[in-house]
């Protein structure tokens, strides 16, 4: 949110570590991919939105499937 390059790099490093840790399980990999997509959006836009709002904006099919 601050735009500080050091924090962005730290977040990207943690995403990479999470990716590596998730590789042992298909379920963990799926969760990682969903989460990482939202975090990359946050890093790029510097806008923090929760999962339901992210789904509403970028995954309308997922929101419709729940209704």
Rosetta blueprint (number, residue, H / E / L):
1 X L
2 X L
3 X L
4 X L
5 X H
6 X H
7 X H
8 X H
9 X H
10 X H
11 X H
12 X H
13 X H
14 X H
15 X H
16 X H
17 X H
18 X H
19 X H
20 X H
21 X H
22 X H
23 X L
24 X L
25 X L
26 X H
27 X H
28 X H
29 X H
30 X H
31 X H
32 X H
33 X H
34 X H
35 X H
36 X H
37 X H
38 X H
39 X H
40 X H
41 X H
42 X H
43 X H
44 X H
45 X H
46 X L
47 X L
48 X L
49 X L
50 X L
51 X H
52 X H
53 X H
54 X H
55 X H
56 X H
57 X H
58 X H
59 X L
60 X H
61 X H
62 X H
63 X H
64 X H
65 X H
66 X H
67 X L
